[in-house]
Amino acid sequence: MRDDNGRLTRRNLLRTTCQAGVAALLPVGLGSTPAFAAMPQRKNIDDLTPTELDNYKHAFKIIVQRGLASATAKDGYVWQAALHNDFERVRPDGSIGACEHRSELFFPWHRAHLAGFEALLRAADPPRTADVSLPFWDWTKPASGMRFPTAFEDRTSPLFHDGRAHAVTPLTRRIQWDADEIRIKMVQETDWLLFAGEPLAPDGSGGSYGWVEKGPHNTIHGDIGPTMGNPESASRDPIYWSFHAYIDLIWARWQRVHTSATSPQPFTTPNTKIWVEPFTPVMADTAQTATMPAGFAYGYQYDFSIDAPAVPVASAARTQRDLESVQAGPRMTTTRAVRVAGEKRRILRVRDVAVLPDTTYAIRAYVHPPAVNISTLGEQERQRYLADSATVWKGHGHAHHPTNVNFDITNAVTALGNEFTVTLISDAKPASDSQFESARASANERIAQRPLWGTLSLEER
């Protein structure tokens, strides 16, 4: 292929010579055109040129049409969405399951899912789609549309979806996460297991939410609307790919700060298989975006200079002690007064947190003087004592195992001095704003029928 002046460009030469090798990575049924080898650069969807956006929509529409023609076509949208949504799906190894959440598999699984889909987009209708990449939605910035990027609000576009709350109302706030929280609390986190989540046990129990998942991921999924708010339907909404591309970008930022040739990506189980198609890697294959197997590598057009200088992953000595509760119920727990000494990092660990099949709920961790009774304060009064929070996304197919949730209460403890009390309070988060008050009351009644968490402990490091 040549440029507009008839010259054979280096990029097109590389693409042409690598086509045969990349084609072997794609499964039978993806067609004769391979995913091209030139590494795509993911851009903010609001920064795409009109041509780039049109080509992305064109490729997306082709994959959707393939899925409508055959639900079993692996290069069609129905199949690709089911990789995330279908919790009864039988994997090639005979295991059952879909997307991975609440463990360190969260980032690698979604990276592989997006990379495979991106390869299908590029192979959809070349040369027009040869340079297509998945655009990311930067949800730390004000939306260019009413609640979403304008590309997702065009009703004539294949990127539009009815299962979103498009209007801004008192109950459907504008979606924007604090960029400084991501930059400071998440990207600068030196503990991989706090940032990403802990590994699951062989039976699927245990694990934990990382900072990104318990915060913006679980919260914004439900805020977008009913389709994205349900793990069994989330990737039917075309916004899923751009929403998760920004999640992946946060991980890429973390890796730039904390990993290197001498400090590699610290996976606990690097050889765990990730069952997505057409890219079926092990976790270690996803360790860097630019070094994944040919045809699936990519980069980001993003100003990485906003992040701190490189800092190695830390492995600090730590101690842990259980906290005794003096008041406990299904939606609130208050501990006895806790005494601490010295300036240390302090993590509140909440074990055996229930993942409910049909209800998403929030947990807020308050750190306050022992004399303060949080239960008697109004919501605005409580805010001064709020140390950290988490959203527990409803589980559907994953709901049979509880998980663990960590809260960083360091700053709150430091502000109070050597004695404090912790109170956890939860409430339900309805998936949409229809009949909001009755939905919230019904959901809160459901979460009041069972304990939502087990023991609390304080980790000092």
CORCOR-V923693 format. One record per residue. N is the residue number from 0. PSI is psi as a letter, one per 40 degrees, with the letter a starting at -180 (NA if undefined). Layout:
N/PSI + N/PSI
//
This chain:
0/i + 1/i + 2/a + 3/e + 4/e + 5/e + 6/i + 7/h + 8/i + 9/d + 10/d + 11/d + 12/d + 13/d + 14/d + 15/d + 16/d + 17/e + 18/d + 19/d + 20/d + 21/d + 22/d + 23/d + 24/e + 25/h + 26/i + 27/h + 28/e + 29/e + 30/i + 31/e + 32/h + 33/i + 34/h + 35/i + 36/e + 37/h + 38/h + 39/i + 40/h + 41/h + 42/i + 43/h + 44/d + 45/e + 46/e + 47/i + 48/i + 49/d + 50/d + 51/d + 52/d + 53/d + 54/d + 55/d + 56/d + 57/d + 58/d + 59/d + 60/d + 61/d + 62/d + 63/d + 64/d + 65/d + 66/d + 67/d + 68/d + 69/h + 70/e + 71/e + 72/h + 73/e + 74/e + 75/i + 76/d + 77/d + 78/d + 79/d + 80/d + 81/d + 82/d + 83/d + 84/d + 85/g + 86/e + 87/e + 88/h + 89/h + 90/i + 91/d + 92/e + 93/e + 94/i + 95/h + 96/i + 97/b + 98/i + 99/h + 100/i + 101/f + 102/i + 103/e + 104/e + 105/d + 106/d + 107/d + 108/d + 109/d + 110/d + 111/d + 112/d + 113/d + 114/d + 115/d + 116/d + 117/d + 118/d + 119/d + 120/d + 121/d + 122/e + 123/d + 124/g + 125/i + 126/e + 127/d + 128/e + 129/d + 130/e + 131/h + 132/i + 133/h + 134/i + 135/i + 136/h + 137/g + 138/e + 139/e + 140/i + 141/h + 142/i + 143/e + 144/a + 145/d + 146/e + 147/i + 148/i + 149/d + 150/d + 151/e + 152/e + 153/h + 154/e + 155/e + 156/i + 157/e + 158/e + 159/i + 160/h + 161/d + 162/f + 163/i + 164/g + 165/d + 166/i + 167/h + 168/i + 169/d + 170/e + 171/g + 172/i + 173/i + 174/h + 175/h + 176/i + 177/h + 178/d + 179/d + 180/d + 181/d + 182/d + 183/d + 184/d + 185/d + 186/d + 187/e + 188/h + 189/e + 190/h + 191/d + 192/d + 193/d + 194/d + 195/d + 196/i + 197/i + 198/i + 199/i + 200/i + 201/d + 202/e + 203/e + 204/i + 205/a + 206/a + 207/i + 208/h + 209/i + 210/d + 211/d + 212/d + 213/e + 214/b + 215/d + 216/d + 217/d + 218/d + 219/d + 220/d + 221/d + 222/d + 223/d + 224/a + 225/d + 226/d + 227/d + 228/e + 229/h + 230/d + 231/e + 232/e + 233/d + 234/e + 235/d + 236/h + 237/e + 238/e + 239/d + 240/d + 241/d + 242/d + 243/d + 244/d + 245/d + 246/d + 247/d + 248/d + 249/d + 250/d + 251/d + 252/d + 253/d + 254/d + 255/d + 256/d + 257/e + 258/i + 259/a + 260/d + 261/e + 262/g + 263/i + 264/h + 265/f + 266/i + 267/d + 268/g + 269/e + 270/e + 271/h + 272/i + 273/h + 274/g + 275/i + 276/i + 277/e + 278/h + 279/g + 280/i + 281/i + 282/d + 283/d + 284/e + 285/e + 286/d + 287/i + 288/d + 289/e + 290/e + 291/i + 292/i + 293/h + 294/e + 295/e + 296/i + 297/i + 298/a + 299/h + 300/g + 301/i + 302/g + 303/e + 304/e + 305/e + 306/i + 307/i + 308/i + 309/h + 310/h + 311/i + 312/h + 313/i + 314/g + 315/i + 316/i + 317/i + 318/i + 319/h + 320/i + 321/i + 322/h + 323/h + 324/i + 325/e + 326/h + 327/i + 328/i + 329/d + 330/e + 331/h + 332/h + 333/h + 334/i + 335/i + 336/h + 337/h + 338/h + 339/i + 340/i + 341/i + 342/h + 343/i + 344/h + 345/h + 346/h + 347/h + 348/h + 349/h + 350/i + 351/f + 352/h + 353/h + 354/h + 355/i + 356/d + 357/e + 358/h + 359/h + 360/i + 361/i + 362/h + 363/h + 364/h + 365/h + 366/h + 367/i + 368/i + 369/d + 370/e + 371/h + 372/h + 373/d + 374/e + 375/e + 376/i + 377/i + 378/d + 379/d + 380/d + 381/d + 382/d + 383/d + 384/e + 385/h + 386/d + 387/i + 388/i + 389/i + 390/h + 391/h + 392/h + 393/i + 394/d + 395/b + 396/e + 397/e + 398/e + 399/e + 400/h + 401/i + 402/a + 403/i + 404/h + 405/i + 406/h + 407/h + 408/e + 409/d + 410/d + 411/d + 412/d + 413/d + 414/d + 415/d + 416/a + 417/e + 418/h + 419/i + 420/i + 421/h + 422/h + 423/h + 424/h + 425/i + 426/i + 427/i + 428/h + 429/i + 430/e + 431/i + 432/e + 433/h + 434/f + 435/d + 436/d + 437/d + 438/d + 439/d + 440/d + 441/d + 442/d + 443/d + 444/d + 445/d + 446/e + 447/e + 448/e + 449/i + 450/h + 451/e + 452/i + 453/b + 454/i + 455/i + 456/i + 457/h + 458/h + 459/h + 460/NA
//
